[in-house]
Amino acid sequence: MRDNVAEITIPLETEAPMDTTDDGRLERIYDAHARQLYRYALAITSFSEDAEDAVQEVFVRLSRERGRMARTDNPQGYLFSAVRNAAYSILRSRRRREVLTEAFCAEFPAEDLSDVPQSRAVCEALAGLPVEQREVLVLKVYDQMSFKEIAGTVGASLGTVTSRYRYGIDKLRKALEVTDDE
Amino acid sequence: MNDDRIEELLRGTWQPEPPEGMRGRVLARAREETARRRRFDFSWTLGWKPALAALGIVIVLLANMDDNRREARVMAMVGGSSDLRALTPNGDYLRMRHELDAVLASAPFDGRFSDWAEEGDRP
């Protein structure tokens, strides 16, 4: 479990010199952050192609506004906020506010779904959460962000973010306990 | 089931990976944008000096044309001559002045400068 956490922690050495003055740096930013950004975008849009579009949009913007990320105090926060804006923009434009569980759960490896009995329940419970709660859970659970960092990323107050996490985790608990009972 | 267990379950089951080929697509599009941006920067750097010079020439020509028209009008009014042609459909102001002089000279003159010079002549 610890290894898993270490794997998803953002590598600090990529944060300091992050600007986009050359393609090599853009590639380094991609290699360091794409997985997390994609996951976050997917948590918002629920569709793989929409998540890719959101990440694409962020990198195009990075090429266009060279050096902007380097000027921010929190480059990681900048990336997450940018991908959030892009993902919500896609969500609004395509009117796909509802989550299609099948599309969302397509990201679960098939072998996991059969091997771990709770996988399907986790997937469906996560898919069933409102997008605002789901994104907070993803940032907290996967990206190990503090509530303060999450609040900065999603542009909400600390209290709001904390309660979204609370509601989200409670709903997941209920869904998983129902599965256990069955 | 406590929060840690739920988080652990989440991490252990939902692990989305970027689709195959996404890296190439994203970076290619970003490179395209960088190249487009560079072309725009280059053309703007290269082009602003000639554009400014052309604008300066146009301003000078317009100002000069305006001066010429003003000079022609003034010269016509004071009866002077100018080699500049007025921009009217009937020819230059100097020729019009000469035509007016000719009309006045051909009219009979009874010694009075105006029909209204004397009270009794008022209609």
Interface residues (C-beta under 8 A of the other chain):
Chain A: M1 N4 V5 I8 D23 L26 E27 Y30 D31 A34 R35 Y38 R39 L42 S48 E52 V55 Q56 F59 V60 L62 S63 R64 R66 E107 F108 P109 D112 V116 Q118 S119 V122 C123 L126 L137 K140 V141 Y142 I169 L172 R173 L176 E177 D180
Chain B: M1 D3 I6 E7 E8 L9 L10 R11 G12 T13 W14 Q15 P16 E17 P18 P19 M22 R23 R25 V26 L27 R29 A30 R31 E33 T34 R37
